[in-house]
Amino acid sequence: MIRASGYTTLRTAALALISWTLIQTASAQQFQGVPPPAPGRSARPVQPISGPELLTALRKGGYVIYFRHTSTDFSRDDVRSKSEDDCDNQRPLTDRGREEARQIGAAFRGLKIPVGAVLASARCRTMETAMLAFGRAEKSAEARAGPASPASEDRYAPLRALLSAPVKPGANTVIASHGNPFYATAGAPYLAEGEAAIIKPLGNDLEIVARIRYDAWRALPL
């Protein structure tokens, strides 16, 4: 016969095991490996345009500028993260990454590139990238999309819709997110940390017009 104290111990251990299993299952679903690239698509610019032409176009607005977050500490990961705000258990920006984000913001101000909405994945490194570069950010599930529902065949559809939605002239929409969602939506090659894809939304589709690394904005001819 099991005494009450023994029963309580067994029950506590069983509940702990169930809780651990649920956390591990959620983590496995939420943090996947690199997804396959979007079939039949390329994230290379369709018709590369010159620096002066690109700057002129960006100053007129109407584009989506998708950034992968700046440099991070790869000795850490997100597996133990309990929520989007659990920054202590996520892969963080490095000091170098923070400086890269500040450089991006300074370049935008110096080049007079107008910025409208600033959307970001709710992960701490993407929010911090956006805040350091642009001073503001709105958390957006669509900006990340996908990892929470790995069984879906089209789990990046919300991001594709976001990148394809027309942007009114006069400003550009900025998105700070991750490499995997863009790779799965736009195709290869993968975005480097701090690299941006300049996207022309086409309503039902999107067109990559340029890719710019964090340290190349200043090189755009005035």
N, C-alpha and C positions, 0 to 999 in steps of 0.2 A: 504494500500500500504506500503511495506517495504522500508524504506529509505536505501540509499547506505551504510551508516555506519552500520545499522542493518544487512543488507545482508552480509557484510564483516565479522561481528561478528559470524553470524550463519555458514557461510562457514568455518571460522577458527575452530569453535567448531566441525563441522562435520568432517573436515580433521583430527583434533586431535583424535576424536573418532575412525576413521578408522585406523589411525596409531597405536593407543593403541591396537585395536583389532588384527591387524596384528602381533604386537610384542608378544601379549599374545598367539596367535595361534602358532607362531614360537617357543616360549618358551615351550609350551606344547608338541610340536613335538620333540624338541631337548632334553628336560630333562624329561625323563620318569621315572617311578618307576622301581623297580628291575624286570628284565625280567625273564621268566621261565628258569630253568637250561636246558642245552642241553639234550634232551631226550635220554635215553639209554647210557649215558656217566657218568663217575665219574672222578673228579679231584683229587682223591687220587692216590698215586703212584701205578702203576701196579705191580711191583716187587721191593719193597724198597731195596735200596743197602746201604751198610755200609758207614760211613763217609770217611774212607781212600779210598775206591773204588770210591766214588763219586768225591772226590777231584782229584784223578788220571784222571778220565774221563773228568772233566771240564778243567784240564790243557792241555789235548789233543785237546780240542775244539770240535766244531761240534754240540753244543747244543744251544737252545734258552732259555734264562733266562727271564721270564716274571715277572716283579715286579708290584704289586699294589703300588701306591704312598704311602709315609710314612704318619705319623699322621697328621690329619687335624682338623680345627676348625668347628665342626658340628653346631655351632650357626649361621653359614652363609651358603648360597647355591649359585647356579649358575643361578637362575631364572631370575635375572635382567641383566645378562651378555649380552652385545651387540655383542661381538666378542670373539674369542679365546684369544686375547691379553688384554681383559678388566679384568685385575687381581683384580681390586677394587670391582668387583661385582661377584666374584667367591669364592668358598670355598677354603681357603688358607691352606698351611702347617702351623702348629704351630712351635714354637721354638724347641719343642721336636722333631717334624717331621724333621726339618732341621738337627738336631743333629743325628737323626737316619740315614738319607741319608748319612751324612759324615761318620758314622760308617760303613755303607755298603761299601763305596768306599775304606776306609782304610783297611777293611778286604780283599777285592779283591786284593789290592796291596800287602798286607802282605802274602796272600796265593798264590800269583803269578798266578791268574786265568786270562788268556788272554781274552781281550774284543775287538771285532771287531766293527761292526756297533752298534750304540746306537740310538734306535728309541723311540719316545715318542709321546703320545697323545699331541695335541697342547694346552690342558688346562694348565693353569699356574702352578698348583700344581704338575702335572706330569713332565712338563719341568724342574721345579725347583728341583724335586727329582733327575732327571737324571743329571742335571748340577752339583749339589752338590756332588753326588756320583762319577760321572765319568768325570766331567769337559767338557762334550760335549753332544749334543743331536740333532738329526734330527727330525723335526716335521713329523709325519706320520699319515695320515688319516686312513690307514689300522690298525694302532695300537689301535685305538679306535673303529672305524667302528660302523655302526648301528644306533645310536640315531638320525641322521639327516633324516633317511627315515624309520620311524616306521611302515609304512604300508607294507613294504617288508617282505615276509615270511622268507627270508634267508638273513637278513640284516647284519649278522655277517660273511658272507662268506669271505669277504676280510681278516678279522682277522684269520679265520681258515686257509686260504691259506698261510698267513704269518707264522703262527706257524708250518705249515706242510712242508714248503719249506726247502730243505736240506741246511745245513750250512757247508762250507768248513772246514776241520780240521785245527787246528792251532789257532783258536779263537772262541769265542762264541758271538752270537747276543744277545744284551740286549734290552728289551722293558720295558718302564715305562708307565703304563697305569692305568686302573681302575678295580674295582671289577666286575661291571656288565658285561662288554664284555667277560671277562674270564669265568664267571659263565654261560653265555649264550652259550659259545663255548665249554667249557671243562666239564661242569657239576658241581655238588656240591661236596664238601663243598666250601663255599665262601672263597676267600683269605682275610686275615686280612690286615690292613694297614701295609705296609712295608714288607709283606710276598712275597716270590718269588716261582714260580713254575718252576722247571727245566724240560725242554721239549726236548725229542728226536724227531726231525722231521723225518717223514717216507715217505715223498713225497706226498702221497695222504691222509695221516692221521698223527696223532701225539700221542706220548706216554708220560705220566707224569712219571718221574723217581724219583722225590723228591720234597718236599716243605720245604722251609727254611725261618724262621722269621728273621727279620733284625738283631736281637741280637744273632742269632745262628751260623752265619758264622764263627765267631772266635772259635767256639767249634769244627769245623771240624779238625780231627787229621792231623797233618802234616806228 
